[in-house]
Amino acid sequence: MPTILVLVTTASGTADDVSLQALTLGRRLAAGGPVHALVVADEAAAAGLGAYGATEVHVTRHPAFVTATAAPDAVARALADLTAALGPAFVLGPGSEAGNTILARAAARAGLPFAANCTAVTPGSPTTVTRMRWGGSLLEEAALHASPGFLTVAPHAIPAEAGAGAAPAVHVVDAALDEADLAVRVVERVPAAAGGLSLAEAKVVVSGGRGVGSAEGFRTVEELAALLGAAVGCSRAVTMSGWRSHTDQVGQTGTKIAPNLYIAAGISGATQHLAGARGAKKILAINKDPEAPIMAAADYAVIGDLHQILPAISAEIRKARGA
């Protein structure tokens, strides 16, 4: 049975969702074999990984490891060293910015190819992978001629599935690094403006596009989002017009979302935007144009003026709640 190694990125003592999705794939590929997880500095996150398939967790420590992205080359060194020690069949990671950055560097250290944003993996000689390209607008089937296979799992492509796994064995190790590993370091992060829900994690997202008409026009979008406990998103055209911050953008060059419900108002649905909303369970499109591209991707559609439809939806929600 093969050995699998998974990089797990964390926040405040908890593994992020994309890492748990990668662990789920790792458990399937292991087929009962050992699944090792590498956690950077955050020992508190180790205990909960057994439910997702981890049989052993390696916590690597170093003063530079405030987070996994604080020193990506150094984390890649720790991952490459553990890969050499374990000899896994696959080295997996989350298909996030951090995961792709670290796995690419670890693969380069091993002199091996790297497959990013995979949605399916079929072991063999060679291994066959299906992966997202062009921001998710197409799927590519490729052959991976490498052992071990370095790859990341596309966000939301594989649901994280908890099982009845036992608590994993935890090994805490101080990383052996040199100055070259620490040449590139993140010294400061400037957070987005406080307030609101995270687009990437929201269960409901209400977005506005060019059809909203102005920054002030987003008040009806924000009103409906507030009633639904939703995050507010937008299209690239909106950010280019300066109506909303880039942090609100859904799409290939923005945030990729996977809500239970995505309400897209006044958004035509260009390929780049749909690439970011592909993970949505249900899409409700509101647009004057019945031929808009987003209609082909929508589960539900309302043809009409969003400035009339959104307030009407909000009014019905208030009426149903007796407000």
C-alpha positions in Angstrom: 0.0 0.0 0.0 1.4 3.4 -0.9 2.5 6.1 1.5 1.0 9.6 1.0 2.3 12.9 2.3 0.0 15.9 2.5 1.0 19.5 3.2 -1.7 21.0 5.6 -2.0 24.8 5.9 -3.7 26.2 9.0 -5.2 29.3 10.6 -5.6 29.8 14.3 -5.2 26.1 15.2 -7.4 24.7 12.5 -6.6 23.2 9.1 -8.2 25.2 6.2 -10.9 23.6 4.1 -8.7 23.1 1.0 -6.1 21.2 3.1 -8.9 18.9 4.4 -10.0 18.3 0.8 -6.4 17.3 0.0 -6.2 15.0 3.0 -9.4 13.3 1.8 -7.9 12.6 -1.6 -4.7 11.4 0.2 -6.7 8.9 2.2 -8.3 7.6 -1.0 -4.9 7.2 -2.8 -3.4 5.5 0.2 -6.1 2.8 0.1 -5.4 1.9 3.7 -1.7 2.8 3.7 -0.1 5.5 5.8 -1.0 9.1 5.3 1.5 11.6 6.7 0.6 15.3 7.2 3.1 18.1 7.4 1.9 21.1 9.5 3.8 24.3 9.8 4.3 25.4 13.4 0.6 25.1 14.4 0.7 22.0 16.7 -2.9 22.7 17.8 -4.2 21.7 14.4 -2.6 18.2 14.5 -5.2 16.4 16.6 -8.1 16.9 14.3 -6.4 15.6 11.2 -7.0 11.9 12.1 -10.7 12.2 11.1 -9.6 13.1 7.6 -7.2 10.3 7.1 -3.9 11.4 8.7 -2.1 8.5 10.5 0.9 10.6 11.4 1.4 14.3 11.7 4.8 16.1 11.5 4.9 19.5 13.0 7.9 21.5 11.7 9.1 24.4 13.8 11.4 27.3 13.2 11.3 31.0 14.3 10.6 31.9 10.7 7.5 29.8 10.6 4.9 32.2 11.9 2.6 30.9 9.1 3.1 28.6 6.1 3.5 31.6 3.8 5.9 33.6 5.9 8.9 31.8 4.3 7.7 29.6 1.4 11.2 28.4 0.4 11.9 27.3 4.0 8.6 25.4 4.2 9.4 23.8 0.8 12.8 22.7 2.2 11.0 21.1 5.2 8.5 19.4 2.8 11.3 18.2 0.5 13.3 16.8 3.4 10.3 14.9 4.7 9.6 13.6 1.2 13.1 12.2 1.0 12.8 10.5 4.4 9.4 8.9 3.8 9.5 8.0 0.1 5.8 8.7 -0.6 4.0 7.8 -3.8 2.4 11.2 -3.8 3.0 14.6 -2.2 -0.3 16.5 -2.1 -1.2 20.0 -1.0 -4.1 22.5 -1.1 -4.6 24.3 -4.4 -4.4 27.6 -2.7 -1.9 30.4 -3.2 0.2 29.0 -0.3 -0.2 25.4 -1.4 0.8 26.0 -5.0 3.7 28.2 -4.0 5.2 25.6 -1.6 4.5 22.5 -3.7 6.1 24.1 -6.8 9.2 24.9 -4.8 9.4 21.4 -3.2 9.0 19.7 -6.6 11.8 21.9 -8.0 14.1 20.9 -5.2 13.4 17.3 -6.1 13.9 18.0 -9.8 10.4 16.6 -10.6 7.3 18.0 -12.4 4.4 19.5 -10.5 0.7 19.3 -11.4 -1.4 22.1 -10.0 -5.1 22.3 -9.2 -6.0 18.7 -9.9 -9.6 17.5 -9.7 -9.0 13.8 -10.1 -5.9 11.5 -9.8 -5.6 7.9 -11.2 -2.4 6.2 -10.0 -0.5 4.2 -12.6 2.5 4.3 -14.8 2.2 7.1 -15.7 -0.3 8.6 -13.3 -3.3 10.3 -15.0 -4.5 13.6 -13.6 -7.3 15.9 -14.5 -6.6 19.5 -13.6 -8.1 22.9 -14.0 -6.5 25.3 -16.6 -7.2 28.9 -17.5 -8.7 29.7 -14.2 -11.1 26.7 -14.3 -12.5 27.5 -17.7 -11.3 24.1 -19.1 -10.2 20.7 -17.7 -7.0 19.1 -18.9 -6.2 15.4 -18.7 -2.5 14.9 -18.5 0.0 12.1 -17.8 2.4 12.7 -14.8 5.7 10.8 -15.4 7.2 11.2 -11.9 7.6 9.4 -8.6 6.7 10.8 -6.2 4.0 12.8 -7.9 3.8 16.4 -6.6 0.3 17.9 -7.0 -2.2 20.2 -5.5 -6.0 19.7 -5.2 -8.2 22.3 -6.8 -10.4 24.1 -4.2 -13.8 22.5 -3.8 -13.2 19.8 -6.4 -13.1 17.0 -3.8 -15.4 17.4 -0.8 -13.7 17.1 2.6 -15.0 13.9 4.2 -14.5 13.2 7.9 -14.4 9.6 9.0 -13.8 7.7 12.2 -10.0 7.9 12.0 -8.0 7.4 15.2 -6.0 10.3 16.6 -2.7 10.4 14.7 0.8 10.1 16.1 2.3 13.6 16.3 6.0 14.3 15.8 7.4 17.8 16.5 10.6 18.5 14.7 12.8 21.6 14.5 13.5 22.4 10.8 17.1 22.4 9.6 17.4 25.5 7.5 20.2 27.7 6.1 20.3 31.3 5.0 19.4 30.5 1.4 16.1 29.0 2.6 15.2 32.2 4.3 16.2 34.6 1.5 12.6 35.3 0.7 10.3 36.1 3.6 7.0 37.9 4.1 7.7 40.6 6.6 4.2 42.3 6.6 0.7 41.7 5.5 -1.9 44.4 5.0 -5.3 43.0 5.6 -8.4 43.9 3.6 -10.8 46.3 5.1 -12.5 44.8 8.1 -16.2 43.8 8.0 -18.3 41.4 6.1 -17.9 37.7 5.4 -15.1 36.0 3.5 -16.1 35.4 -0.1 -14.1 32.1 -0.2 -16.0 30.7 2.8 -19.5 32.2 2.5 -22.4 29.9 2.1 -24.4 32.5 0.2 -22.9 35.2 -2.1 -24.7 38.1 -3.7 -22.8 39.7 -6.5 -23.4 42.7 -8.7 -22.0 43.4 -12.2 -21.8 46.3 -14.6 -25.6 46.3 -14.7 -25.7 47.7 -11.1 -24.7 51.0 -12.7 -22.7 52.7 -9.9 -21.1 52.3 -6.5 -24.3 53.7 -5.0 -26.3 51.0 -6.9 -24.7 48.4 -4.7 -26.9 49.4 -1.8 -29.6 47.0 -3.0 -27.0 44.2 -3.3 -25.7 44.9 0.2 -29.3 45.0 1.6 -30.2 41.6 0.2 -26.8 40.2 1.3 -27.4 41.4 4.9 -30.8 39.8 5.0 -29.4 36.5 3.8 -26.2 36.6 5.9 -24.3 36.6 2.7 -21.0 38.0 1.4 -21.0 40.7 -1.3 -19.2 40.0 -4.5 -18.8 41.7 -7.8 -17.4 41.2 -11.4 -14.1 42.4 -12.8 -15.9 45.2 -14.7 -17.0 46.6 -11.3 -13.6 46.7 -9.8 -12.1 48.3 -13.0 -14.8 51.0 -12.7 -13.7 51.6 -9.1 -17.1 50.8 -7.6 -15.8 48.0 -5.3 -12.5 46.8 -4.0 -10.6 44.0 -5.8 -11.1 41.9 -2.7 -14.8 41.6 -3.6 -14.1 40.3 -7.1 -15.3 36.8 -8.0 -13.6 35.3 -11.0 -10.4 34.0 -12.6 -8.4 36.9 -11.4 -10.4 37.3 -8.2 -11.7 34.9 -5.6 -13.0 31.4 -6.4 -16.1 30.7 -4.4 -18.2 27.6 -3.6 -21.4 28.8 -1.8 -24.6 26.9 -1.5 -26.3 29.8 -3.4 -24.8 32.4 -5.7 -27.0 35.3 -6.7 -25.5 37.1 -9.7 -27.3 40.4 -10.5 -26.4 42.4 -13.6 -23.5 40.1 -14.5 -23.2 39.0 -18.1 -21.2 35.9 -17.1 -17.9 36.0 -19.1 -15.8 32.9 -19.0 -13.4 34.5 -16.5 -16.2 35.3 -14.1 -17.8 31.8 -14.3 -14.4 30.3 -13.6 -14.6 31.8 -10.2 -18.2 30.8 -9.5 -17.9 27.2 -10.9 -18.0 25.7 -7.3 -21.4 27.2 -6.5 -24.1 24.6 -5.7 -26.9 26.7 -7.2 -26.8 29.9 -9.3 -29.6 32.5 -9.5 -29.0 34.9 -12.3 -30.8 38.3 -12.5 -30.4 40.1 -15.9 -32.3 42.1 -18.4 -30.7 40.1 -21.2 -32.1 36.6 -21.6 -29.2 35.7 -23.9 -26.5 36.7 -21.4 -23.9 33.9 -21.1 -24.6 33.4 -17.4 -28.1 32.2 -18.2 -26.6 28.9 -19.6 -24.8 28.3 -16.3 -27.7 29.4 -14.0 -30.1 27.0 -12.2 -32.6 29.7 -11.9 -33.1 32.9 -13.9 -35.1 36.1 -13.5 -35.3 38.3 -16.6 -35.7 41.9 -15.6 -34.3 45.0 -13.9 -32.2 44.2 -10.9 -33.0 47.6 -9.3 -36.7 46.4 -9.1 -36.1 42.7 -8.5 -33.5 42.9 -5.6 -35.7 45.3 -3.5 -38.7 43.0 -4.2 -36.8 40.0 -3.0 -35.6 41.8 0.1 -39.2 43.0 0.8 -40.5 39.4 0.6 -37.8 38.2 3.0 -38.8 40.8 5.5 -42.5 40.0 5.1 -41.8 36.3 5.6 -39.9 37.1 8.8 -42.6 39.4 10.0 -40.2 42.4 10.0 
